[in-house]
Amino acid sequence: MKGLYARFILLIGFFLFAFYNNLSAQNYIDTLFNIEVTPDIEYGKAVNFSGREINLLMDVATPQDDTIPACGRPLIIAVHGGSFIAGTRRDPLPQFWMKSFAKRGYLAASIETRLGMFQENSFIHCQVDGLNGLEWDCLNQTDTLEWYRALYRAQQDVKRAIRYFVRNKDIYHINPAAIYLIGESAGSFTVINAAFMDSPEDKSFESGLLADVPKPAKEYEGQCIKFYNFDVAIDSMNLSRPDLGNIDGISNSQDTGNFRIQGVAGFYGGVLQDIFSHAPAGTLPLLYLFHQPNDLIVPFNYGLIFQGVSNFFANNFGCSGIYNRPHILGSKGIQTLLLELGNSGKNIPALTTVFTNNYADDWAQFLDPSKSGHSTQDPWGTGLEVAQLFASRISDSGCNSSNIYKHTSNVLSIYPNPASSILHLNFPDDANYELQIWNAVGREMLRINKLNQINATLNISNLLPGIYFIRAIDLKNLSRVLVNKIIVN
């Protein structure tokens, strides 16, 4: 009888503990729910760096025993690293984020983006078996422009994934006004760009039409191109570098979606250019940056990508430096830039930084990978920090459409500018346009009655040097007029 009484008391205690623990649980912070993971969902198709159309895949984790909010669940998208040539949605860190945030009540996805860059046309070899899962030889690109283009494609893919969920919001029960992004390394660059590349002015010339690349050296085919499965064979590659389109990667007017990115978390990432100066008025996404000051791959402050490892192997193993690397602003550099912009009156995001005190040098990191400056030693703890930060915005998201940015563009992009003979036009959609070019005194110099393609090429060799204005009139909506200015030299 005493044993039965003891069991009864224990059972009552268990239920009281569960009750009070549930009362103290914090929505979107504590891991409260069971989840179900659905793998291999196609969220879109896109053309990769060498002209081949590929399927874009993701895994999705859904809470199973939560109460779906009236506005829908918040959505979080995780993006893997890999220097834009490697990595997968199945990597441990994005999978951890996907599952842990789904347990917190998010609809969570780990996505893959387009990979691949054109390598050098001469083979550059270093006897290094691997570097954070990457082959040294594969890091030598044909020029620095390839890094910009790879990042631009990746951030377009993140926006493509967001639009997939927004189009299917009633199926996935997501709130388009409560979208969050998280990424590591190249994935961190990607999510930061996806959130803050919010103006057509942020598109740099590197993402426009460029000259064809020389054919990569044959030695890269097996070791890099086929090994990482981002293409088939060098001889099958299209070596042209077309204009990559607008910043949202929208292929037609039906592919738009309205949403708001509320928060971004980047782990040992950075930016290739200033994407913050053209921020719109209003509340910007929260920005969380984690970085270790001894990162040998992504400089903590400012420097060349792979600066630390390139110097280490060049100085100690007789390798050449890694070729054609761009300069970047790391997390500390972003912090400095935002401070300068804020002091000059620009609209900047609320910034949270976590900078560790790991100062292990290159030899220490080489001999003991646990001291690596390009890693997240405590994914659970940092994930909890991010969850606490993001949760502060979820309650404010609401169902009101005023909380949603309208991701539609009315900008006619042109490249190059100034130009002398050929002008490349990038329209926001494939509507039917009448195109007009006027000189500075208001005289019409050229008219094309109908253009219905997103990217067009225009011969302006007959125009005299000077300033001209381009007007594109939507023939189905005559009040919609796109205007830009071109300098002919």
N, C-alpha and C positions, 0 to 999 in steps of 0.2 A: 504493500500500500504506500509506504514511504517513497519507493522508487517511482510509482505512478504519479505521486504528488510532485516529486522533484522534476519529472518530465513535463508536468503541466506548467510549473513555474518557469521552466526553461523555455517552453513554447511561448508563453505569454511574454517573456522577456525578448524573445526573438521578434515577435510581431511588433512590440513597442519600439524596439531598435529600428526595425524596417520603417515603421511609421514616421518616427522622428527624423530618421536619416532622409526619408523622402521629402519631408517638409523642408529640410535644410539644403536639398539638392538644388543646384543652380542650372537653369535651362541654358543650353548651348555651351556650357562650360564643363559640367560633369558628364562622364560617360555612363548614361543611364539606360541605353536601349540595346536590344539585340539587333543585328543587322543581317541583311541579305545582299550578297555581291552578285551582280550580273556581269559576266565578262563579255568582251569582244563586240561591243555595240558600235556600229558605224555611225559617226556623227557628221560625216561629209566626205567629199572627194576634192582633191586639189592636185595641181600640177607641181611636181617636185623640181628641184634645182636643174635637172637635166632634161626636162620636157616630158616626163612620164607621169600620167595620171595615176594617183594612188588612193587607196581607201584610208581614211583616218579613223582610228579605232580608240575606244576607251573602255574602262571598267567602271561600273557604277555601283555604289553601296547605298542602300536604303534602310532607314530605321524601320523596325517591324512592329514595335509595340508602343509607339508614341501616339499622341493625339495631334493630328495634322492641324496646324494653325489656320485660322480663317483666311489669311493672306497667302498661305502656302509656306513650305519650309524654306529656310535660307539655302542657297546653293554654294558649294565650294568646289573649285577645280584645282587639282594638284598637277604640277608639271615637273617632269624629271630633268636631271642634268645630262651632261655628256658632250659638251662643247659643240653641239649642233651636228655631230656626226655619229653619236652613239647614244645609248640610254633607251629606256623603254618604260612604258606605263607600269610594268611589273617590278621595277626597281624597288628595293625595300623602303626607302623613305617616302616616296609618294604613295605607296600602298599603305604604309603606316598612317599617314595623314588622312587618306581616304577613309580608312576603317575607323580611326579614332574620332574623326569629325562626324561620321555617320552615327556613331554611338552617342554623340552629343545632340543629335536631332537634325543634322544637316542632310540634305541630299548631296552626296559627295561623289566626285568622279576623278579618276586618274587617267589623263589623256596622253596620247602620243601626238607629236607635231611632226611636220616634214623635216627630215634630216638630210644632210649632205651638202658639201661644198666642192667646188672644183679644185683638185690638187695641182701642184706645180707641173710644168711640162718637162722638168728634169727631176730625176729621182734623188731625193735627199735622205740619207740613211744614217741612223744612229743605233748602235747595238743596245737598245733599251727594250726589255721584254714587255713592259707595260707601265702605264702611268695613270693611276686612278682609273684603271680599266680601259685606257686609251693607248693606242699605238703611236709612239713618237713620230714615226714617218708620216702618219696620216694627218698630222697637224700642220703640214706645210701647204698652205693654200696658194692659188695662183696669184692673188693679191689681197689686200686688206678689205676690198669692197665685198668679197665673199662673206665675211663675217656680218656686215651690215645687212646683206640680203637674206642670210640665213635667219637672223634675228627678226627681220621684218616678216618673213613668211611664218615664223613660229607664232608671233603675236597675232597675225591674221587668223591663224588656226585656233587660238584661244577664243577669239571673238566669234569664230565660226561655231565652236562648241557651245558658247553661251547662247548664240542664236538658235541652235538646235534645241536647247532646253526651253528657251522662251517660246518657240513655236509649239513645243509639246508640254507647256506648263501645266495643262490640265491632266495630262497623263502622269507626269512626275510630281505634281503638287508642289511646284516651286514658286517662290515669290520673286518676280523679276526685279523688284526694288531692293533685294537683299542678296547680292552676289558678291562672293569673296574668292580671292585667288591666292595660291601659295606655291612656291617653287624653290628649287635648289639649283645653284650654279647657273648653267645656261637656262634652266627653267626659271630661275630668279630673274635674270635679265628679261625673259619672255613675259612673265606676269607683270613686272614693273612697266614694261613698254605697253602691254595690252591695256593697262589701267590708265596710264598717263599720256600715251600717244593719242590724244583726244582732239587734235586739230589737224586739218590737212597741211598746215604749215610745218608740222612735225616730220612730214615725209621728206627725207633727204635725197639728194641726187643719186646716191648709191642704189636706191631702190627703183630708179627709173631705168630707161633703156640705156644699156651700155654696150660697148663693143664685144664681139665674140671672144671667148677665151681660147688660148692654144690648147690642143688636145693634151690631157694629163699623161704623164709618163706611164707606160704599160705596167711598170712594177707596182703601181698603186692598185691595180685591179683586184688581185686576189687578197692582198693584205688589208686593204681598206674598203674598197667599194663593195666587193662581194661579202667580205667578212662581216661588215656592219649592216649588210642587206639594205643599203639605201639606193642601190641601183643594180643593174645587171652586168653590163660590160661597157668599157670605154668606147668601143667602136659603135655602140648603139646610142650614145649620148648625143643630145642636141646641145651644141656648144654655144648657142646664142644666149644672151641675157636680156630678155624682154622687160618692159615696164611691169612691175609687180602689182600694179593697180592701187586702189585707194587704201587708206589705213585700216579700214574695217574688213577688207577682203570680200566685199559684196560684189557678186557677179551680176545681179539683176535687181530690179526694183522690188521684186517680190521677196527677196531674201533678207529684208531688213527686220529688225526686232528692237523693241524699246526695253531698256533695262538700266539699272544703276549698279555700278561696282562700288561697294561700300568699304572694302578693305583689301589690302594686299600685304602679304608677308613674303619677303625675299631672304633666302639664306645664302650667304657668301656669293652675292651677285653684284650687279652694277648696271651702268648704262654706257652706250657708245656715243651718245650725244645728249645735249640738253633737250629733254622732252617736257620740261616743267614750265618754261617761260610763257607758253601760249595757253595756260590753263583757263578754262571758262570761269565765269563768276559763280559763286555758290560754294557749297560744301564739297570738297574733294574727298576721294577715298582715303581712309587711314593708311599709313605706310609704316610697316614694321620691318626693320633690317637687322639681321644677325650676321656678324662677321668676326673672324679672328684676325688679329693684326699681322700674324706671320703667314698668311695665306700665300703660297707659292704659285698658285694658278690664277686667281683673280686678285689683283693688287687691292689692298685694303683701302688705299687713298686714291692714287693716280699712277698709271703706268701702262706698260704693254701687257696684254693678256699673256699668261704663262711666263711672266717675267722671271719669277723666282726659279722655276724648274729649268728654264732655258739657260739661265746663267749657271745653275748648279752643274748640269751635265756638260756644259761647254767648258767650265773651269776644271772639272774633276775627271771627266771621262773622254775628253778630246772631241766631243760632238760639236757640230756647228750649232749656232743658235737656231731656234725655230723660226722659219721664214714667214714674212707677211702677216704680222700680228698687229691688230689695231690698238691704239691707246684707249683706255677706258677709265671711267670714274667708278671706283668701288664704293662700298657703303659709306666710308668716312668722307669720300669725295662728294657723294650725294648730299650728305649732311651739310658739308661746307657750302655747296651750291645752293641748297634750299635756304640756308641762313642768309646768303648774299641776296637771293631773290626776294626773300621776305623783307629784308632791310630796305630794298629798293621799291617796296610797295606792291610786289607781285602777289597773286593769290597762290598760296602753297599748301600742301597737305599737312595734317598733323602727323608728326614723325615720332616714332618710338625706336630707339636703337639699343641693341644688346651687343656690346663689344667685349670680348673676353680678354683675359690677361695671359693668353697663351703666346709666349714669345720664343718657343723652341726654334732653333735655327734649322737650316736646310739639312745638315748632316744628322741632327737629332731626329728630324722627321723621317729621313731616309732610313735610319736604323730602327726606328720605333714608330710605325704607322699610327699608333694610338695618339701620338703627339701632332698629327697632321693639322695644319691650319685650315684645311679645306674640308672640314667635316663638322657634323653636328653631334657632339658627344652625348647630349641629353635630349633626344627627340621628344620624350614624354614631357619633360619640364618646359622646353621651349614651345612645344605644341600647346601646353596649358596656358602659357603666357599669351600666345596668339589668340587662343579661344577666349580668354578674358577680354582682350582688346576688341576682338570682333563682336562679342556679345554686347558691348556698350552701344553698338550701332543698330543691332537687330530690332530692339524695341522701338527705335525711331523710324524704321523702314516704312511700315504701314502699307496699306493697299492703295493709297491715293496716287493717281497717275502723276501728280505734281512732284512726286519723289523719284520719277524716272527720267533719265536723260533720253532724249529722242535721238537715236543713233542713225540719223539720215544726213546726208551731205548735199549741199547745194554749191559745191565748189568745182570749177573747171581747172584741173591741174595741167600745167604745161612744163615741158622739159625739152631742151635746155633753155635757160633764160639768163643772159642774152643768147640769141641764136643767129645763124647766118644763112642757112639754106633749108634744113629740115627741122620741123617742129613736131613734137610728139604731144598729143592731147590725151588726157585721161578724164573721162566723164564719170560722174557718180553712179550712172546707171545706163541701161541700153535703150532709153527713150529715143524718140525721133527728134532730132535737133536741126534747126537751121543755124548755120555758122556764118558769122559776119566778122570781118576785120576792118577797123576804121583807123585812120591816121590821127595824129594829135590835133588837127584842125577840123575834125569831123567829116572827112571825106571817106566814103566807103571804098575800100581797095580790093576786097575779095568777098564773095558770097558762095556758100555751098548750101543748096536747098534742103538736102536731107542727109543726115548722118545718124545711123542707129547702131553704133558699135561703141563699146566702152573705151577702147584704145584706137586712136586714129593717128595717121601720119600726114603731115601737111607740108607741101613744098612752098617755101616763102622766099626762094632765091630771087624772085622778081621785085621784091620790096626793097626800097632804098633804106639805108641806115636811118634809124630814128625810133621813136616810141609809138607803139600801136596798141589799140584796145580790141580785145576779142569778146564777142557776144555770142552765146549759144542760147537760142530760144526753143523751149520745149513746145513742139507743134501741137501737142494735145492739151497743153496748159500754157497759154500764151503769156500769162502773168509770171511764169517761172522763167527767169532770165539769169544765166550764169555769165559772169564777167571776169575777165582777167587782163593783165597788162603784159606786153612782151616788148623787149628791146631788141631791135635788129641791128647787128653790127656788120 
